[in-house]
């Protein structure tokens, strides 16, 4: 089996972050390397853990998802960022795309859709 996709979760809701980690832990093709609560923590965590994919919330204390994405990609240019947010407006989606997000999903997406987005961002078939 190939090396698992290394994922960093950036999510301020601790329960949601831990639930995502538990669900990802059930999938052998994914390894959650870290989870952080703010965009401010994301660049350092990215440098430390070298994820393939960063799963990024949009609305967080401090930096929003677009600001955090720019900082993460400056720190770890090889990482790919997938945004997972509760709701999003068109202007916010455009801001995320300009920041370098490769895909944006809402939190009501099914887990299979989230896994498919992570696999796609990592360059693997969904």
KEDRENTI-421258 format. One line per 4 residues: for each residue x, z, y of N, C-alpha, C. Coordinates in steps of 0.05 Angstrom, whole numbers, plus 5000, padded with zeros to 4 digits. Example, Ala and Ser with C-alpha at 12.3 -4.5 7.8 and 13.67 -1.06 7.14 Angstrom:
BEGIN
5264,5156,4886,5246,5156,4910,5264,5156,4934 ~ 5257,5142,4955,5273,5143,4979,5258,5157,5001
***
This chain:
BEGIN
5017,5000,4976,5000,5000,5000,5018,5000,5025 ~ 5011,4984,5045,5027,4983,5070,5025,5010,5085 ~ 5043,5013,5103,5043,5038,5120,5017,5040,5134 ~ 5006,5065,5135,4981,5069,5150,4983,5063,5180
4961,5056,5192,4960,5052,5221,4962,5080,5234 ~ 4981,5083,5251,4985,5109,5265,4968,5110,5290 ~ 4950,5130,5291,4931,5131,5313,4934,5157,5329 ~ 4934,5154,5355,4933,5177,5374,4905,5177,5386
4891,5200,5385,4865,5203,5396,4867,5218,5423 ~ 4856,5205,5444,4856,5217,5470,4826,5221,5477 ~ 4817,5247,5476,4789,5253,5478,4786,5282,5488 ~ 4772,5286,5510,4769,5313,5521,4749,5330,5506
4730,5318,5492,4711,5334,5476,4724,5342,5450 ~ 4731,5367,5447,4745,5377,5424,4730,5371,5398 ~ 4704,5376,5398,4688,5372,5373,4689,5343,5365 ~ 4685,5325,5384,4686,5296,5378,4713,5288,5368
4734,5298,5382,4762,5291,5374,4767,5300,5345 ~ 4759,5325,5339,4764,5335,5312,4747,5321,5291 ~ 4723,5313,5298,4706,5298,5280,4718,5270,5274 ~ 4728,5257,5295,4742,5231,5290,4766,5235,5272
4781,5256,5276,4804,5260,5260,4796,5265,5231 ~ 4775,5281,5226,4766,5286,5199,4757,5260,5185 ~ 4742,5243,5200,4733,5217,5189,4757,5199,5183 ~ 4776,5197,5202,4800,5180,5197,4816,5191,5173
4816,5217,5170,4831,5228,5147,4820,5219,5120 ~ 4795,5210,5120,4783,5200,5095,4791,5171,5089 ~ 4805,5158,5108,4813,5130,5105,4843,5128,5100 ~ 4851,5118,5077,4880,5117,5071,4896,5098,5089
4882,5079,5102,4896,5060,5119,4902,5070,5147 ~ 4892,5095,5153,4895,5106,5180,4908,5134,5178 ~ 4927,5139,5195,4939,5166,5197,4937,5175,5227 ~ 4922,5196,5232,4921,5207,5259,4947,5223,5263
4963,5214,5282,4989,5227,5287,4987,5249,5308 ~ 4966,5248,5324,4961,5269,5345,4935,5265,5358 ~ 4925,5286,5370,4901,5285,5387,4906,5302,5411 ~ 4900,5291,5435,4903,5305,5460,4877,5304,5476
4874,5324,5494,4849,5327,5508,4848,5313,5535 ~ 4871,5303,5546,4870,5291,5572,4887,5266,5573 ~ 4881,5249,5592,4897,5225,5596,4925,5233,5606 ~ 4927,5255,5620,4953,5264,5630,4973,5270,5607
4962,5279,5584,4979,5286,5561,4986,5261,5544 ~ 4971,5240,5548,4973,5216,5530,5001,5203,5530 ~ 5013,5197,5553,5039,5183,5553,5060,5199,5537 ~ 5062,5225,5542,5082,5241,5527,5076,5241,5497
5050,5244,5490,5043,5244,5462,5049,5217,5449 ~ 5046,5196,5464,5052,5169,5455,5082,5166,5449 ~ 5098,5175,5468,5127,5174,5464,5136,5190,5440 ~ 5124,5214,5437,5131,5232,5416,5123,5222,5388
5099,5211,5386,5088,5204,5360,5088,5174,5353 ~ 5094,5157,5372,5096,5128,5368,5072,5116,5352 ~ 5048,5119,5363,5025,5108,5349,5024,5078,5351 ~ 5010,5065,5332,5005,5037,5334,4981,5032,5352
4961,5050,5350,4936,5048,5365,4930,5074,5379 ~ 4922,5072,5404,4912,5096,5419,4882,5093,5423 ~ 4867,5112,5413,4838,5112,5416,4832,5129,5441 ~ 4823,5116,5463,4823,5128,5489,4794,5131,5499
4787,5156,5507,4762,5161,5521,4765,5149,5550 ~ 4742,5145,5563,4744,5135,5591,4741,5158,5611 ~ 4720,5174,5607,4715,5196,5626,4728,5222,5617 ~ 4749,5230,5630,4764,5254,5623,4773,5268,5649
4779,5294,5647,4791,5308,5670,4818,5295,5677 ~ 4825,5294,5702,4850,5282,5710,4848,5252,5710 ~ 4866,5239,5697,4866,5210,5695,4841,5200,5680 ~ 4829,5178,5689,4808,5166,5673,4822,5148,5652
4806,5136,5635,4817,5120,5613,4834,5096,5622 ~ 4827,5083,5644,4843,5061,5653,4870,5070,5664 ~ 4869,5091,5679,4895,5102,5690,4912,5112,5667 ~ 4900,5125,5647,4916,5135,5624,4926,5112,5607
4911,5090,5605,4920,5067,5590,4944,5055,5603 ~ 4944,5052,5630,4968,5042,5644,4992,5059,5639 ~ 4988,5085,5640,5011,5104,5635,5020,5103,5606 ~ 5002,5101,5587,5009,5099,5559,5025,5074,5554
5015,5051,5564,5029,5026,5559,5056,5024,5573 ~ 5059,5038,5596,5085,5040,5609,5105,5056,5591 ~ 5094,5077,5578,5111,5094,5561,5116,5082,5534 ~ 5096,5067,5524,5097,5056,5496,5086,5028,5496
5101,5008,5505,5090,4981,5508,5080,4969,5482 ~ 5089,4978,5459,5081,4966,5434,5054,4976,5425 ~ 5044,4998,5436,5019,5010,5428,4996,4992,5437 ~ 4974,4993,5423,4949,4979,5430,4928,5000,5436
4912,4996,5457,4893,5016,5465,4865,5006,5460 ~ 4849,5022,5447,4820,5017,5442,4805,5039,5457 ~ 4787,5032,5474,4771,5051,5489,4746,5058,5473 ~ 4741,5084,5471,4716,5094,5458,4704,5114,5478
4681,5106,5489,4669,5122,5511,4639,5124,5507 ~ 4627,5145,5519,4599,5149,5517,4582,5127,5529 ~ 4589,5119,5553,4575,5096,5566,4595,5084,5585 ~ 4590,5059,5592,4608,5045,5609,4594,5024,5625
4602,5021,5650,4591,5000,5667,4610,4976,5667 ~ 4599,4954,5675,4614,4929,5675,4640,4931,5691 ~ 4639,4943,5714,4663,4946,5731,4684,4963,5717 ~ 4675,4983,5702,4694,5000,5687,4707,4985,5664
4691,4968,5651,4702,4951,5629,4723,4932,5640 ~ 4717,4921,5664,4737,4903,5676,4762,4918,5684 ~ 4759,4942,5694,4783,4958,5700,4799,4964,5675 ~ 4786,4971,5653,4799,4976,5628,4814,4952,5618
4801,4929,5620,4814,4904,5611,4839,4898,5627 ~ 4837,4902,5654,4861,4898,5671,4883,4918,5664 ~ 4876,4942,5655,4895,4963,5648,4909,4957,5622 ~ 4896,4940,5605,4909,4933,5579,4894,4941,5554
4869,4951,5557,4853,4958,5534,4846,4932,5519 ~ 4849,4933,5492,4844,4909,5476,4815,4908,5466 ~ 4801,4930,5466,4773,4931,5457,4760,4956,5469 ~ 4734,4954,5474,4720,4977,5484,4694,4981,5468
4690,5005,5458,4666,5011,5442,4653,5036,5455 ~ 4627,5038,5450,4613,5063,5458,4613,5082,5434 ~ 4611,5108,5440,4613,5129,5420,4590,5128,5400 ~ 4569,5113,5405,4548,5110,5386,4553,5088,5365
4577,5075,5367,4584,5054,5348,4587,5068,5321 ~ 4581,5053,5300,4585,5064,5273,4615,5067,5267 ~ 4621,5086,5249,4649,5091,5242,4662,5066,5231 ~ 4648,5050,5216,4659,5025,5205,4668,5006,5228
4652,5006,5249,4659,4989,5273,4684,5000,5287 ~ 4686,5026,5288,4710,5038,5300,4735,5032,5283 ~ 4732,5035,5257,4755,5028,5239,4762,4999,5242 ~ 4742,4982,5243,4748,4953,5247,4763,4948,5273
4755,4961,5294,4769,4957,5320,4798,4967,5319 ~ 4802,4990,5305,4829,5000,5302,4846,4981,5285 ~ 4835,4971,5263,4849,4952,5246,4856,4927,5261 ~ 4836,4917,5276,4841,4893,5292,4862,4897,5313
4861,4920,5327,4882,4925,5347,4910,4927,5335 ~ 4911,4937,5310,4937,4939,5296,4946,4913,5284 ~ 4929,4892,5286,4936,4866,5276,4929,4862,5246 ~ 4911,4879,5236,4903,4876,5208,4875,4865,5207
4868,4852,5185,4840,4842,5183,4821,4865,5182 ~ 4798,4861,5195,4777,4882,5195,4766,4885,5168
***
